Every structure is written in structure tokens, then in C-alpha cells.
Amino acid sequence: MGWKLDIAEAQESYLSESDLWRLTQQFLMHSTHTTTYKHILMKSLLESIAETDETGKITFLEISKHVSKIYWNLVITHGLRQVNTKNGQSSVEKILINFQEIHCIPSNWNFEKLSTTHQNELIKLINTVYKKYVYGSFYSSFDGTIYSFNKKEEWIKLVPSYLVFFEKYKRILMNITNYQLSIFLEKYNSSHLMKNILNKVEFVSARHSLVEFKNILLLHGQTTCFYCYKKLQKIHVDHFIPWSYIQNDVLWNFVLSCPTCNTSKNNKIAQKDFLYNLIGRNEQLNSVISMSSYNEKKLKHTYEYAIQNGFKIWTPKRTY
């Protein structure tokens, strides 16, 4: 049984794009799932691609940040059950509900509202469940082709062909994952909780406040709009590569903009001149703040993959 594996190497075999689609669809649409564990891991992997290093490696704790946020918002904030029975609870649900009761946390608090101490405590608790049960089982669901992993050292290393595949088709894969997760939840939850279920699942990881990133960028000298160069009065924090593609909040993808540019840009991607401006900005920022997941090659690839995923090019109306 896959979940019992402690260490495993990815199978060394050539995988065509058709093979990758077959294995991914086999997992998403034809596997038997008793909990949402694997759905959430798939969603978290797609979200955390921006945090992998140059070899495709990412730690269990980095993944568990995404897993914990998703689960808290689904289970505590939205009250959604995560197992295929009407009465039972998964280990993750028990951890979350017990944690909420011990610390007297209101049910309408999303993960963001928790203190950093509480967030980190939860991440570690949920990591123990995923480490024990999920990484090995998920590995087996893809016939051992998707990643290598080491439970003792707590990391996975995605196979390069999967990294490219996930970025190339991220928008489609995230939509399919959200849809399959919604179908599972619909089967085992009361009908009144299903209102806007796809919307709840899709935006379960979205941050409600970007003040932290605004303050960092202001502190390090961004006082004009990144796009039109107008001096900032009212400040918007913009995902340079749209959140709906990257599904992550990383400092190297944030810029400050004026309301006019941010509203006009909306869910589009800025023309290539601004990519090179961002690369220059990140070089300066990286010299004073460690951005461990950042490298120029990754940013360029993510930009190109976002365009391949259908995001329109945007140009500001005015420059100064």
C-alpha cells in the first residue's frame, strides 16, 4: 500500500503529454476517494509550484501551509464535511475542530485571521497526517511517476515533465480539481451548504488582506505606480501574474499600482516590457530581502505559461 512507503524514487520512464493527461485524469476522475485528502494535495501542489526550487523540490511544511489554509476555510469557515460518510470525521477535521474549540476561535474566522503562532501550530499538526497517510498514497495514484519523496527529510521532488505539464495546463487542471472536489463535497454535505460551492472551493485560498506585501514594497522604495509611473496616492497591491493563474501570494509577483491601472488590468497580464521591469525590481529587492523561491527563469516561464493559459495582454493607457 502506497501510504506505508517512507522513501520512494519517481519511476524513470519517458512520459508523453498524452501519458501525463491519462495519469492525471485517471487520478482526478476515476480514482476512489474516501476523503478529500488527495484532492486537496493536488490543489496545493498546483498552488505551490511557484515555491519549488530549481530542481522541483519543495518541503512538506511548505505544502502543508496551503493544505492547512484550504482545510481551515472549508471545514471551519464553511462547515463542509470531508469524508464519504455522513457521521465520521477525517483526522484533519478532528484536528481542526479540536483546535478551534481549545482556542475558542469563532467559526467565521478564515485562516488569515489566526495568529501566526496558531497558523504554524496547525500547519505542523496537519503535516503529521499528510506525512503519514497522503504523500505515499498520492505517489501510488500516479503509478509512481509524479515525484520522489522522503518522509524522514520531509520533501517531495516533482518530476520535470510534471512541473512543465502543471504550469502549461494549470488553469484547466485547477478547474478540473475544483470541480471534482466540489462533486465529492456535494455528495456528503447538506444541500444548504452547497450554495456557491464552486466559488467557495475556487477562492478558498485567496487572501483577504495584502497589507503585509504593500508595507514591504513601500519600505523598499516603490512610491510610484508600477505601470503608469504616477506618484501613488491611493495604493492597490497587484498580482503581476494574475492570482487566478498563479494561485499563490509570493513577494516577487507583487507590485504597487494606482487604482486606475489595477482596475483596468483586472485579470490580464501586463505587456512584456513590464516583465523586464519586474525582473530588475526583484534583483534589487532580493539583495535586501531573501526570496528563497525566486529565480528569474521561473518568473519568465510563469509569465509565458500564463499567456499560454489564455490570459490577455494588457497595456496601460498612460505612461509618464
KAJO-V82806 format. One record per backbone hydrogen bond with DSSP energy under -1.0 kcal/mol. NH is the residue of the N-H (numbers start at 1). CO is the residue of the C=O. E is the energy in kcal/mol with one decimal. If there is no record, write none. Layout:
NH	CO	E
NH	CO	E
This chain:
4	1	-1.5
5	2	-1.8
8	149	-2.2
11	144	-3.2
13	11	-1.2
20	16	-2.1
21	17	-2.3
22	18	-2.4
23	19	-2.7
24	20	-2.2
25	21	-2.9
26	22	-2.4
27	23	-1.8
28	24	-2.8
29	25	-2.9
30	26	-1.2
36	82	-1.4
40	36	-2.7
41	37	-1.9
42	38	-2.5
43	39	-2.4
44	40	-2.5
45	41	-2.6
46	42	-2.1
47	43	-1.9
48	44	-2.3
51	48	-2.2
52	49	-1.5
53	57	-2.3
56	53	-1.8
58	156	-2.3
60	154	-1.9
63	59	-1.8
64	60	-2.8
65	61	-1.3
67	63	-2.2
68	64	-2.9
69	65	-1.7
70	66	-2.5
71	67	-2.6
72	68	-2.7
73	69	-2.1
74	70	-2.1
75	71	-3.2
76	72	-2.0
77	72	-1.7
78	73	-1.3
80	74	-2.6
84	34	-2.2
94	90	-2.2
95	91	-2.2
96	92	-2.5
97	93	-2.8
98	94	-2.3
99	95	-2.4
100	96	-2.5
101	97	-2.1
102	98	-2.6
103	99	-2.0
105	100	-2.0
109	106	-1.4
113	110	-1.5
114	111	-1.4
119	115	-2.7
120	116	-2.6
121	117	-2.0
122	118	-2.4
123	119	-2.6
124	120	-1.9
125	121	-2.0
126	122	-2.9
127	123	-1.9
128	124	-1.3
130	126	-2.2
131	127	-2.8
132	128	-1.7
133	129	-2.7
134	130	-1.3
135	130	-1.8
138	134	-3.1
139	135	-2.0
140	136	-1.9
141	137	-1.8
143	140	-2.0
144	139	-2.6
145	142	-1.7
148	157	-1.9
149	8	-2.5
150	155	-2.2
151	6	-3.1
154	150	-1.4
155	150	-1.4
156	58	-2.4
157	148	-2.6
158	56	-2.3
159	146	-2.6
162	159	-1.0
163	159	-2.0
164	160	-2.3
165	161	-2.0
166	162	-3.3
167	163	-2.0
168	164	-2.9
169	165	-2.2
173	169	-3.0
174	170	-2.9
175	171	-1.9
176	172	-2.5
177	173	-2.6
178	174	-2.8
179	175	-2.2
180	176	-2.8
181	177	-2.5
182	178	-2.2
183	179	-2.3
184	180	-2.1
185	181	-2.5
186	182	-2.4
187	183	-1.4
193	190	-1.5
194	191	-1.4
197	194	-1.8
200	196	-2.4
201	197	-2.5
202	198	-2.8
203	199	-2.2
214	210	-2.1
215	211	-2.7
216	212	-1.6
217	213	-2.3
218	214	-2.4
219	215	-2.4
220	216	-1.4
221	218	-1.7
222	217	-2.3
223	221	-1.1
225	230	-3.0
226	256	-2.5
229	225	-1.5
232	223	-2.5
236	257	-2.7
238	255	-3.1
240	253	-3.2
245	242	-1.7
246	242	-2.4
247	243	-3.1
253	250	-2.2
254	251	-1.8
255	238	-2.1
257	236	-2.8
262	258	-2.3
263	259	-2.5
264	260	-2.1
265	261	-3.0
266	262	-2.3
268	265	-1.6
269	312	-2.9
271	314	-1.9
274	271	-1.6
276	272	-1.6
277	273	-1.6
278	274	-2.3
279	275	-2.3
280	276	-2.1
281	277	-2.4
282	278	-2.9
283	279	-1.9
284	280	-1.7
285	281	-2.6
286	282	-3.0
288	285	-1.4
289	285	-2.5
294	291	-2.0
299	295	-1.9
300	296	-2.4
301	297	-2.5
302	298	-2.8
303	299	-2.4
304	300	-2.2
305	301	-2.8
306	302	-2.1
307	303	-1.6
308	304	-2.1
309	305	-1.5
310	307	-1.9
311	306	-1.8
314	269	-2.7
